[in-house]
C-alpha cells in the first residue's frame, strides 16, 4: 500500500468512526427515550439497562453503517476537494478511480463485514431484545415458538399455528386440541387457513375429529365450511411475530422458507427477508459509490453542513424506496429477489450516471 492510499484510508476511517459513533448515539438516545417508560413502569433492574444497551448497538450499527459510509465519503472527498488536494492528485496524473479506489475497497470490506454481522451476531441480539422488551418489560404473555410455529395453551385447549401474518390478518395451519379433565384428547380441529373478520377468526374449511376419551378411538369425523374459529386471539396478539424474522439469519430463513413451502404455506414474507439478508449489507458499497460524484461535483464549495444534509436526504430517499419495494415483495407484486435488490440497483444506476457527469 502506497503513501497516498494510507493517507486516504486514515482520513476516511477517522471520519467514518465519528459518523458511525454520532449516528449510533442519536439512534440509541431516541430509541431509549421511546422505551424508558416501560423500563420505569416495570421497575427494571440496572442490568436490564445494560442488556438493552449491549444488544442494541450491533443492531443499530447494521442499520446506520450504510448512511455512515455515505456521509464519510461525502465529507472525505469534499474536504479533500475544498483544500484542493483532489485537484493536486489529478494534476499529478492520478486518475479519479485511483483516488477513490482505497475508499471503495474499504466500503466493500465493510459490506462483507456487515454480512457476517447480520448472519452471526444481529439475530442473537434481536432475540435478546425481543425477550427483554416484549415479555419482561411490557409483560406480554410469552407464546412458545418453534422457529415460526406458535404454540400456546388456553384452559383445556392447546393451539398450534404454523404461520401467522398479522398485517394480512390471516392464520395458516391452525390445529386446536381439546382435552378433558383427565388430560385425554377428546377433539381435534384442523384449519388450513383462517381470516380475521368482524372481530372473530373465520375458517373457510374445518376438519373436526372427535375421540373417545376412554379408548382414544376416533368416533366422528366431519368437514365443515365457513366456521368461526374460537382461539381467543386477535391479529394484534400476533403482532411482532413477523418481526421474529430478525432473529433468524440467512441460513435459518432459507430452511424455514423451504419448510413452509413444502407444507403448502405462503412463505413470501420469509423469502423476501431472506434475500434482504444478502442485499442489505451491500448498501454500504452502493452508498459509498453514490457519495463520490456528489462530493466531487461540489469541489471547493463543499462544507460539513451541506455534506451531512445531503447524506441524510439520500438516506431518507433510499429508505423510502427500499420500504416501498419490500412492501411490493411482501404482497407478491414483485418477485422476492427483485424486491430485495431493487433499491440497490436503482441507486447504483444513479451513482453511475452522476459519476459519468463528473469532469475529469
DABEL-V551746 format. One record per helix or strand. SS is the DSSP state (H for helix, E for strand). FROM is the first residue (numbers start at 0). LEN is the number of residues. If there is no record, write none. Layout:
ss->SS from->FROM len->LEN
ss->SS from->FROM len->LEN
This chain:
ss->H from->2 len->39
ss->H from->45 len->37
ss->H from->84 len->7
ss->H from->95 len->25
ss->H from->121 len->16
ss->E from->143 len->3
ss->E from->148 len->6
ss->E from->156 len->9
ss->H from->165 len->3
ss->E from->169 len->10
ss->E from->184 len->13
ss->E from->199 len->12
ss->E from->217 len->12
ss->H from->234 len->4
ss->H from->241 len->6
ss->H from->249 len->13
ss->H from->267 len->34
ss->H from->303 len->27
ss->H from->335 len->21
